Structure formats: structure tokens, C-alpha cells
Amino acid sequence: MFRHVNQEDANVGRTVRTFRDGIRIEEGRWKEFRRTLRPSEREHFDRIFDSARGYADAGTMIVTPRIVEVILLSAVLKMLGELDDVVKRVEALEKRLEETTP
């Protein structure tokens, strides 16, 4: 009546998910986390996934452990925010310097 299917048989004919598909799935998995962020932090959050898509070829070579995802993503979000603040300050200083230089 029911045939036992071993693991090897179960995987025959299945397409392996691409790293880009994995990024899309992960992005969806983090949707509620993203929703609770401030708008400026959401932009940083989106940049993380945009960056991951840019490294898709390299990403196929590594498996990311899930246990540290929140810690790492939070740290990256914080660093991107701080980096943006530094860039804005440097740009403002450069503009002031240009205005005062004959």
C-alpha cells in the first residue's frame, strides 16, 4: 500500500535552491524584525540584503549558522548607521572647507 522512500530517493529530481533564493527566503523570514525598525534602520537592513545579493557567488561557498543571526544582523545595522553618520559629518566638513578655501 505505502512504499517506504529513503532519503536518497526523496531528493531525486529536486532542484537545488540557489543562494539568491535563500537570500529572498531569509529576507522574508526577517520581515517582522524589519517592520519594528525605525525607517532609517530599515534602509540599513535592506542594504545588508542588497550586499548579500552582490556576493551571491561567494555566498554559495558558505553555510551561515542560524544561532548568531540576530546578533550579527543587529551589529551590522548599528555599524551601517554609525558609518552613515560619519560620512555625513565628513561631507559637511568638506563642504565647509570648500566654502572657506579661496
Buried (B, 14 or more C-beta within 10 A) or exposed (E): EEEEEEEEEEEEEEEEEEBEEBBBEBBEEBEEBBEEBEEEBBBBBEBBBEEBEEEEEEBEEEEEEEEEBEEEBEEBBEEBBEEBEEEEEEEEEEEEEEEEEE
